[in-house]
Amino acid sequence: MNKFWIVLAHTYFTKLKSKSFMITTIITALLVLGLTNLNHIIELFSDEETKTVAVIDKTGELYEPLEEQLKTDGEKDIDLRMFKGAEDKAKEKVQNGEWQAYVVLGYDDKQLPKAAYYAMTVADSDTPLQLEQALQQIKTTLATAKIGLSTEQVKELYEPVVFEKVALEKNAKTEEELNQARLLVYILLFAIYIFVFMYGTMIVMEVATEKSSRIMEILISSASPVQQMFGKIFGVALLSLTQFSILFVIGYTSIKENGELTAILGFEQIPVATIAYAIVFFLLGYFLYATLFALLGSLVSRIEEVQQMITPVNLLVIAAFFIAMFGLNNPEVPFITVTSFIPFFAPMIMFLRVGMLNVPMWEIALSIGLLVATISFFAYFGAKVYRGGVLMYGKSTSFKDIKKALQLTKK
């Protein structure tokens, strides 16, 4: 048992002190900080200068209503200026950079407002959009006045229809709670996907590197292959939890400091059960795929063969992720319910259902039980394959090598 802890500690501290781990953690932490403070970053680099837009009002009636409507809409970054000169002169001022753009106002054949917006480029969509929306309000007012509708009648006409959504199920989540849960589940699903993918591959590379350098022959004489296998799995698991904890603390602290994002995500009301299930399914998902990756890693002799061998497992992880993405909008469909009990998909799909629905406890227990049973099977079977696989050298061509590894185990 002491040799198991030695392998675990060696795997953990070697990876923890590696430059790649430190660089990856720092870069990911910066990305997390950037994403959680994206609104502040955009404000920091946004151009807050007031944009001067000249108005040539051919009607003599629309300039003042347009200016008033922009003020009503709260648009403060557009400075409207009445211009009574020729359009050629206005064009020169835009080309010289004195004005951002100029607008020509007029009436169409129905005596309703129309406009033409002139600028050096139309890459800036905000300014013309704000002007268009303001002019649309004026057009609506004039059109309704023509048919004799009062202001109150217009407001009543455009008032949104009352449409309530009432859940009859006891303790069912409200629409607001579902939207918050959907976003939280998406973030945690993405974290599970990335970490299972990244650290599962790390186990394969670890074993393949040792085999390709012939270090495995020395290691076998000091510790049994089974001890090596589980030592590496738990060592990398501890490493992943270390990195995940660092990133979670940074991300959570940053979100808490960002009041707007906290309100959107609903981080002040995260159920403790959701966090607990996230940890449980994260660990179970990791150990399931880790045993598979370790098994496959023992069959390859060169690093170049790793990608080909682990592709089927990678496809399972990708499939689980995409099914989960589909389930975010349809968590109650039978397909999602069924896949939540399939061990390879359960870490993501059952967690998705738990986060968004009131899932019966027996379903959660059954899913976790099937996961634990599958992990136990692959741990037992993987240990047998690993014991013989680490002694196999030469090109690994297919999964038929598992049979060869089992035969070597019996010797």
Secondary structure, 3 states (H helix, E strand, C coil): CHHHHHHHHHHHHHHHHCHHHHHHHHHHHHHHHHHHCHHHHHHHHCCCCCEEEEEEECCCCCHHHHHHHHHHCCCCCEEEEECCCCHHHHHHHHHCCCCCEEEEEEECCCCCEEEEEEECCCCCCHHHHHHHHHHHHHHHHHHHHHCCCCHHHHHHHHCCCCCCCCCCCCCCCCHHHHHHHHHHHHHHHHHHHHHHHHHHHHHHHHHHHHHHCCHHHHHHHHCCHHHHHHHHHHHHHHHHHHHHHHHHHHHHHHHHHCHHHHHHHCHHHCCHHHHHHHHHHHHHHHHHHHHHHHHHHCCCCCHHHHHHHHHHHHHHHHHHHHHHHHHCCCCCCHHHHHHCCCCCCHHHHHHHHHHHCCCCHHHHHHHHHHHHHHHHHHHHHHHHHHHHHCCCCCCCCCCCHHHHHHHHHHC
